[in-house]
Amino acid sequence: MHIGDIRLTLLPDGYHRCDPLRTFVGSARSDWDTHSHLLDERGRVVMTMGALLAELADGTRVLIDLGFGPQTIVLAELAVEFWGGRLLASLDAAGLAPDDIDVVCYSHLHVDHVGWTSTGGVLTFSRARHVMARTEWEHWNAADDPAGPGPHHLGALADRVELTDGDTTIVAGLTMIPTPGHTPGHCSFIVSSGTERAVVLGDAIHCPLQITHPEWEFSADVNKNAAKKAREHLLRELDAPRTTVVGPHFPDAVFGRVLAGSVPRQVAFDIVPSAPAQSLAPEAPAGELVLPALS
């Protein structure tokens, strides 16, 4: 996807599957029955995990988030799966290596966004700046929570992390904006070039249906009221002309635009062809398995 002279590319790392009614609190079965393309054969929501590559006209290369990493978690009782491990292969397919990345930006530090932060105790993208919100860094350094980065990631970042406060331009054309609620320091991103712009949602909005239904809560949001305000703020941004929505968790198609329709807002993926459907078989070693695998 091109935003002016900035090129955006999704680099898949894997996928996440979960029960829609437990995960999107306030949704009903009928909502999902009419949008079955978002579900797998067992009726679970499928969400992409990975990184967004932004390549600027001056040659600067930025990654937004770092996927889940080469690991697997299966929570059979909750009908939840996380499969990761493809990010470096996706980067290679784009003709790049870790040393080609100049900046890493984090929307937040949940485990499915930090998975390739470090390898063997050192930063995977060792040459890059690593940037995140100060509130996010302070929260996870004070927390002992498996939902966030492990000590190996925090340790590798400790001497290199750059912390931001408020709206911050990271490089020309890429601005971090606070959208707290999903986590205390969650940020989204504005990509702008010429008269065109894109809003990179991060985890403020996980699914295209949340654009139509911003009142739906996401089960992992730590502050439900703040998360709802963040979604409403981003939807106002998306109403602006010549604005593309980038949903990093949206399955199979992450670039679209928000259109008025029979509902207040809906996403049309008509800017670029939809990607081929993701393979739902792991393409990396399974890693750690937690609880019995889903049958």
Sequence and secondary structure as in RCSB ss.txt:
>XXXX:A:sequence
MHIGDIRLTLLPDGYHRCDPLRTFVGSARSDWDTHSHLLDERGRVVMTMGALLAELADGTRVLIDLGFGPQTIVL
AELAVEFWGGRLLASLDAAGLAPDDIDVVCYSHLHVDHVGWTSTGGVLTFSRARHVMARTEWEHWNAADDPAGPG
PHHLGALADRVELTDGDTTIVAGLTMIPTPGHTPGHCSFIVSSGTERAVVLGDAIHCPLQITHPEWEFSADVNKN
AAKKAREHLLRELDAPRTTVVGPHFPDAVFGRVLAGSVPRQVAFDIVPSAPAQSLAPEAPAGELVLPALS
>XXXX:A:secstr
 EETTEEEEEEEEEEEEE HHHHEET  HHHHHTTGGGB TTS EEEEEEEEEEE TTS EEEE   S S EEEE
GGGTEEEE   HHHHHHHTT  GGG  EEE S   GGGSTTSEETTEESSTTSEEEEEHHHHHHHHS   TTS  
HHHHHHHTTTEEEE SSEEEETTEEEEE TTSSTT EEEEEEETTEEEEE TTS  STHHHH TT EETT SSHH
HHHHHHHHHHHHHTSTTEEEE TTSSS  EEEEE  SSS EEE  SS        S  S      S    
